[in-house]
Amino acid sequence: MAPSNRLESLMRMLAQDPLDAFCLYGVAQEHASAGRFEEAVVWFRKTIDADPRHAYARFHLAKALERMDDVNGAVTALREGLQVARAAGDAKAANELAGYLDELT
């Protein structure tokens, strides 16, 4: 499926359930993949609002913020994600977030 078709499909699914964190995250990823980082940030934040325990949304939010030269924002997102991952007992996500945080600080 072409990227624009994926985005269109995700938007149709979101029309049915605007708080579907999986779809919100997918929309964010589509924007990030296309280099639309400001849009990606908006959608990653919507994902986090819909599912505050979504550690990987924070990881990719940090990536988008870093691409926009907002390293402080990226560090904040990573620190929050690390707390979320640790609270959930998700060692894999915690390790990835911590590794990326180490790169930025």
C-alpha positions as YAML, in Angstrom:
chain: A
units: angstrom
residues:
- id: 1
  name: MET
  ca: [0.00, 0.00, 0.00]
- id: 2
  name: ALA
  ca: [1.42, 3.41, -0.95]
- id: 3
  name: PRO
  ca: [2.16, 5.87, 1.89]
- id: 4
  name: SER
  ca: [-0.66, 8.24, 0.91]
- id: 5
  name: ASN
  ca: [-3.08, 5.29, 0.79]
- id: 6
  name: ARG
  ca: [-1.95, 4.19, 4.27]
- id: 7
  name: LEU
  ca: [-2.51, 7.68, 5.61]
- id: 8
  name: GLU
  ca: [-5.95, 7.84, 3.97]
- id: 9
  name: SER
  ca: [-6.86, 4.44, 5.42]
- id: 10
  name: LEU
  ca: [-5.70, 5.46, 8.89]
- id: 11
  name: MET
  ca: [-7.69, 8.69, 8.69]
- id: 12
  name: ARG
  ca: [-10.83, 6.74, 7.72]
- id: 13
  name: MET
  ca: [-10.31, 4.43, 10.70]
- id: 14
  name: LEU
  ca: [-9.80, 7.44, 12.97]
- id: 15
  name: ALA
  ca: [-13.11, 8.86, 11.80]
- id: 16
  name: GLN
  ca: [-14.70, 5.77, 13.38]
- id: 17
  name: ASP
  ca: [-12.68, 6.01, 16.61]
- id: 18
  name: PRO
  ca: [-10.79, 9.31, 17.05]
- id: 19
  name: LEU
  ca: [-9.06, 8.05, 20.20]
- id: 20
  name: ASP
  ca: [-7.60, 4.88, 18.67]
- id: 21
  name: ALA
  ca: [-3.98, 5.15, 19.82]
- id: 22
  name: PHE
  ca: [-2.84, 2.58, 17.25]
- id: 23
  name: CYS
  ca: [-4.24, 4.67, 14.39]
- id: 24
  name: LEU
  ca: [-3.00, 7.94, 15.89]
- id: 25
  name: TYR
  ca: [0.49, 6.46, 16.16]
- id: 26
  name: GLY
  ca: [0.28, 5.21, 12.59]
- id: 27
  name: VAL
  ca: [-0.67, 8.67, 11.32]
- id: 28
  name: ALA
  ca: [2.25, 10.15, 13.24]
- id: 29
  name: GLN
  ca: [4.63, 7.59, 11.76]
- id: 30
  name: GLU
  ca: [3.37, 8.30, 8.23]
- id: 31
  name: HIS
  ca: [4.05, 12.02, 8.69]
- id: 32
  name: ALA
  ca: [7.49, 11.35, 10.16]
- id: 33
  name: SER
  ca: [8.37, 8.98, 7.31]
- id: 34
  name: ALA
  ca: [7.42, 11.70, 4.84]
- id: 35
  name: GLY
  ca: [9.61, 14.25, 6.62]
- id: 36
  name: ARG
  ca: [6.64, 16.25, 7.94]
- id: 37
  name: PHE
  ca: [8.03, 16.45, 11.46]
- id: 38
  name: GLU
  ca: [5.79, 19.24, 12.75]
- id: 39
  name: GLU
  ca: [2.74, 17.21, 11.77]
- id: 40
  name: ALA
  ca: [4.31, 14.09, 13.24]
- id: 41
  name: VAL
  ca: [4.83, 15.87, 16.57]
- id: 42
  name: VAL
  ca: [1.16, 16.85, 16.67]
- id: 43
  name: TRP
  ca: [0.06, 13.25, 16.03]
- id: 44
  name: PHE
  ca: [2.56, 11.69, 18.45]
- id: 45
  name: ARG
  ca: [1.18, 14.03, 21.13]
- id: 46
  name: LYS
  ca: [-2.37, 12.99, 20.23]
- id: 47
  name: THR
  ca: [-1.25, 9.37, 20.63]
- id: 48
  name: ILE
  ca: [0.15, 10.12, 24.07]
- id: 49
  name: ASP
  ca: [-3.05, 11.94, 25.05]
- id: 50
  name: ALA
  ca: [-5.08, 8.89, 23.96]
- id: 51
  name: ASP
  ca: [-2.71, 6.41, 25.64]
- id: 52
  name: PRO
  ca: [-0.42, 7.97, 28.25]
- id: 53
  name: ARG
  ca: [1.38, 4.61, 28.63]
- id: 54
  name: HIS
  ca: [2.60, 4.61, 25.01]
- id: 55
  name: ALA
  ca: [6.37, 4.68, 25.52]
- id: 56
  name: TYR
  ca: [7.27, 4.32, 21.84]
- id: 57
  name: ALA
  ca: [5.19, 7.36, 20.90]
- id: 58
  name: ARG
  ca: [7.49, 9.32, 23.19]
- id: 59
  name: PHE
  ca: [10.57, 7.73, 21.59]
- id: 60
  name: HIS
  ca: [9.46, 8.74, 18.10]
- id: 61
  name: LEU
  ca: [8.22, 12.11, 19.33]
- id: 62
  name: ALA
  ca: [11.79, 12.68, 20.51]
- id: 63
  name: LYS
  ca: [13.13, 11.68, 17.08]
- id: 64
  name: ALA
  ca: [10.82, 14.17, 15.36]
- id: 65
  name: LEU
  ca: [11.69, 16.93, 17.82]
- id: 66
  name: GLU
  ca: [15.39, 16.27, 17.34]
- id: 67
  name: ARG
  ca: [14.93, 16.52, 13.56]
- id: 68
  name: MET
  ca: [13.34, 19.93, 14.21]
- id: 69
  name: ASP
  ca: [16.40, 20.95, 16.29]
- id: 70
  name: ASP
  ca: [14.42, 20.86, 19.55]
- id: 71
  name: VAL
  ca: [16.87, 18.76, 21.55]
- id: 72
  name: ASN
  ca: [15.47, 19.98, 24.89]
- id: 73
  name: GLY
  ca: [11.99, 18.86, 23.86]
- id: 74
  name: ALA
  ca: [13.41, 15.53, 22.72]
- id: 75
  name: VAL
  ca: [15.17, 15.01, 26.05]
- id: 76
  name: THR
  ca: [11.95, 15.79, 27.92]
- id: 77
  name: ALA
  ca: [10.00, 13.31, 25.79]
- id: 78
  name: LEU
  ca: [12.63, 10.62, 26.39]
- id: 79
  name: ARG
  ca: [12.67, 11.18, 30.15]
- id: 80
  name: GLU
  ca: [8.88, 10.91, 30.27]
- id: 81
  name: GLY
  ca: [8.98, 7.82, 28.08]
- id: 82
  name: LEU
  ca: [11.59, 6.23, 30.31]
- id: 83
  name: GLN
  ca: [9.35, 6.74, 33.35]
- id: 84
  name: VAL
  ca: [6.39, 5.25, 31.49]
- id: 85
  name: ALA
  ca: [8.38, 2.23, 30.27]
- id: 86
  name: ARG
  ca: [9.82, 1.54, 33.70]
- id: 87
  name: ALA
  ca: [6.41, 1.86, 35.35]
- id: 88
  name: ALA
  ca: [5.03, -0.66, 32.84]
- id: 89
  name: GLY
  ca: [7.96, -3.02, 33.36]
- id: 90
  name: ASP
  ca: [8.89, -2.73, 29.68]
- id: 91
  name: ALA
  ca: [12.66, -3.28, 29.84]
- id: 92
  name: LYS
  ca: [13.09, -3.27, 26.04]
- id: 93
  name: ALA
  ca: [11.45, 0.15, 25.63]
- id: 94
  name: ALA
  ca: [13.27, 1.47, 28.70]
- id: 95
  name: ASN
  ca: [16.62, 0.39, 27.27]
- id: 96
  name: GLU
  ca: [15.90, 1.99, 23.90]
- id: 97
  name: LEU
  ca: [14.72, 5.22, 25.50]
- id: 98
  name: ALA
  ca: [17.70, 5.31, 27.87]
- id: 99
  name: GLY
  ca: [20.14, 4.67, 25.02]
- id: 100
  name: TYR
  ca: [18.69, 7.48, 22.94]
- id: 101
  name: LEU
  ca: [18.67, 9.76, 25.98]
- id: 102
  name: ASP
  ca: [22.36, 9.02, 26.53]
- id: 103
  name: GLU
  ca: [23.05, 10.03, 22.91]
- id: 104
  name: LEU
  ca: [21.37, 13.41, 23.40]
- id: 105
  name: THR
  ca: [22.74, 14.32, 26.82]
...
